[in-house]
Amino acid sequence: VQKLREHGGEFFGMRKDKKLIGICGLNHINKTEAELCKFHINTAYQSQGLGQKLYESVERYALIKGYTKISLHVSKSQIKACNLYQKLGFVRIKEEDCVVELGEEALIFPTLFMEKILS
């Protein structure tokens, strides 16, 4: 969180009964673009519209800050997340394999890159 804020970004939390149930980061890319990152809702609270509510708060903040575009990337295997992003108005820009290497081993994650133009 501190590193994100040091680079012009912000971090948001969602609570229910004083318990943290969701988080979302907005990473500053440039004057007009930010990247949505670390967007998670506790499994017990998913499919209740809370992710949409949290995102809407983040988008309002982005507009106040003058951003005109929010981008993100998500693993294709995260079907719920992909569907939520499409519902929120994000469009697919490209798809590519992200390779993570650990020593001599590598994992390949098919990844979607998406963006939303704010208005």
Protein Blocks (a to p, Z undefined) as FASTA:
>chain_A
ZZmmmnopacddddeehiafbdcddddfblmbccdehiacdfklgonommmmmmmmmmmm
mmmnopabdcddddfklmmlmmmmmmnopacfbdcdddddehjbccdddddddddddZZ
